[in-house]
Amino acid sequence: MAKSATKDELKAVKDELKADIAKCATKDELKAEVAKLATKEELKYEIALVRADMRDLENRMTIKLGAMLVVMTGILLTAVRYFGAAH
């Protein structure tokens, strides 16, 4: 038979959990911390850097997609010309 917990063991675990919950921040405390972070200049600067990086990435991806479309169009036109002239 599996070992069962005694009432004393269950009470000890319950007391431990209550202590852990008491240590946790309340919802209002967490909101206050988030508000503090949102006002920090360093965080705003980091967000601006990430946005700039994302714009750069978007531009590079657009250029690459455009280049691929030009190459594919050239290949298709060449194939049409080559196979069209053969018939």
trRosetta pair geometry for C-beta under 8 A, 3 or more apart (Angstrom, degrees):
i j d omega theta_ij theta_ji phi_ij phi_ji
5 9 4.4 -125 -168 87 94 128
5 10 5.3 110 128 -56 125 87
5 13 7.8 -24 -167 -3 150 137
6 9 4.7 98 53 5 75 101
6 10 7.1 -141 95 -3 40 87
7 10 5.7 -55 -147 38 33 111
7 11 6.2 36 153 -21 66 106
8 11 5.7 -53 -147 35 31 112
8 12 6.4 34 153 -22 64 104
9 12 5.6 -52 -150 33 32 113
9 13 6.6 30 153 -16 64 104
10 13 5.8 -54 -150 37 33 109
10 14 6.2 35 151 -21 65 108
11 14 5.5 -54 -146 37 32 114
11 15 6.3 33 154 -19 65 105
12 15 5.8 -54 -148 36 29 111
12 16 6.4 33 151 -21 63 106
13 16 5.5 -53 -150 34 33 115
13 17 6.4 32 153 -19 66 105
14 17 5.8 -54 -149 35 30 110
14 18 6.5 31 153 -19 63 105
15 18 5.7 -53 -148 35 32 112
15 19 6.4 33 153 -19 64 105
16 19 5.8 -58 -153 35 30 111
16 20 6.4 29 151 -18 66 106
17 20 5.6 -53 -147 36 34 112
17 21 6.2 33 155 -19 67 105
18 21 5.8 -54 -146 37 31 110
18 22 6.3 34 154 -22 64 106
19 22 5.7 -53 -149 33 31 113
19 23 6.7 32 152 -22 62 104
20 23 5.7 -56 -155 31 33 112
20 24 7.0 42 148 -31 64 99
21 24 5.6 -44 -156 16 39 117
25 29 4.1 -123 -174 91 103 130
25 30 5.3 127 113 -55 124 82
25 33 7.5 5 171 -13 163 136
26 29 4.7 99 53 6 74 103
26 30 7.1 -138 97 -4 40 87
27 30 5.8 -55 -151 36 33 111
27 31 6.4 34 152 -20 65 104
28 31 5.6 -51 -147 35 34 112
28 32 6.4 36 153 -21 64 104
29 32 5.7 -53 -151 34 32 113
29 33 6.5 33 151 -19 64 104
30 33 5.6 -53 -150 35 34 112
30 34 6.4 34 152 -18 66 104
31 34 5.7 -54 -148 36 33 111
31 35 6.3 35 152 -21 65 106
32 35 5.6 -53 -148 35 32 114
32 36 6.5 37 151 -22 64 102
33 36 5.6 -50 -152 31 34 113
33 37 6.6 32 152 -18 65 103
34 37 5.7 -54 -151 35 34 111
34 38 6.3 35 152 -23 66 106
35 38 5.7 -53 -146 33 32 113
35 39 6.7 23 158 -15 63 107
36 39 6.3 -68 -156 37 29 104
36 40 7.0 40 150 -39 64 100
37 40 5.8 -46 -156 9 37 116
37 43 5.7 98 172 -61 75 163
38 43 6.9 -104 -119 97 23 148
40 43 4.5 82 77 6 100 106
40 44 7.0 -171 96 -7 53 85
41 44 5.5 -56 -150 38 37 113
41 45 6.2 40 152 -23 69 105
42 45 5.6 -54 -150 35 31 113
42 46 6.4 31 153 -19 65 105
43 46 5.7 -53 -148 35 33 111
43 47 6.4 34 153 -19 65 105
44 47 5.8 -54 -149 36 31 112
44 48 6.4 34 151 -21 64 105
45 48 5.6 -54 -151 34 32 113
45 49 6.6 33 151 -20 64 103
46 49 5.6 -51 -151 33 34 113
46 50 6.5 34 152 -19 65 103
47 50 5.7 -53 -149 35 34 111
47 51 6.4 34 152 -19 65 105
48 51 5.7 -54 -148 36 31 111
48 52 6.4 32 153 -19 64 105
49 52 5.7 -55 -148 36 32 111
49 53 6.3 33 153 -19 65 105
50 53 5.6 -53 -149 36 32 113
50 54 6.4 33 152 -20 65 105
51 54 5.6 -54 -149 35 32 112
51 55 6.5 35 152 -20 65 102
52 55 5.7 -51 -150 33 34 112
52 56 6.5 34 151 -18 65 104
53 56 5.7 -54 -150 37 33 112
53 57 6.3 34 152 -19 66 106
54 57 5.6 -52 -146 37 33 113
54 58 6.3 38 153 -22 64 104
55 58 5.6 -52 -148 34 32 113
55 59 6.5 32 153 -19 64 104
56 59 5.8 -55 -151 35 32 111
56 60 6.4 29 154 -16 66 105
57 60 5.8 -54 -147 37 32 109
57 61 6.2 30 155 -18 66 107
58 61 5.8 -57 -147 38 29 110
58 62 6.4 32 154 -22 64 106
59 62 5.7 -54 -148 34 31 112
59 63 6.5 30 154 -18 64 105
60 63 5.8 -55 -151 36 32 111
60 64 6.4 31 153 -17 66 107
61 64 5.7 -54 -146 38 33 111
61 65 6.2 33 155 -19 66 106
62 65 5.8 -54 -146 37 29 110
62 66 6.3 31 154 -19 63 107
63 66 5.7 -55 -149 37 30 112
63 67 6.3 30 154 -19 65 106
64 67 5.7 -54 -148 36 32 111
64 68 6.4 32 154 -19 65 104
65 68 5.7 -53 -149 35 32 111
65 69 6.5 33 153 -19 65 104
66 69 5.7 -55 -150 35 32 111
66 70 6.5 32 153 -19 66 104
67 70 5.7 -53 -149 34 33 111
67 71 6.4 31 154 -16 66 106
68 71 5.8 -55 -147 39 32 110
68 72 6.2 30 156 -17 67 108
69 72 5.8 -55 -142 39 30 108
69 73 6.2 33 156 -21 64 106
70 73 5.8 -55 -148 36 28 111
70 74 6.5 30 153 -19 63 107
71 74 5.7 -55 -151 36 31 113
71 75 6.4 32 152 -19 65 105
72 75 5.6 -52 -147 36 34 112
72 76 6.3 32 155 -17 66 106
73 76 5.8 -55 -146 39 31 109
73 77 6.2 28 156 -17 66 108
74 77 5.9 -56 -143 39 29 108
74 78 6.2 29 157 -19 64 108
75 78 5.8 -57 -148 38 28 112
75 79 6.3 28 154 -19 64 108
76 79 5.7 -55 -146 37 31 111
76 80 6.3 31 156 -19 66 105
77 80 5.7 -52 -145 36 32 111
77 81 6.3 31 155 -17 64 107
78 81 5.8 -57 -148 39 29 111
78 82 6.1 26 157 -18 66 110
79 82 5.8 -55 -141 39 29 108
79 83 6.0 9 167 0 67 112
80 83 6.5 -62 -135 49 23 95
80 84 5.4 25 163 -24 63 120
81 84 5.7 -56 -131 40 20 111
81 85 6.2 17 166 -17 60 110
82 85 6.3 -62 -150 35 21 105
82 86 6.8 23 152 -25 59 108
83 86 5.6 -48 -147 26 37 118
83 87 7.3 29 160 -15 63 101
84 87 6.7 -63 -160 32 32 101
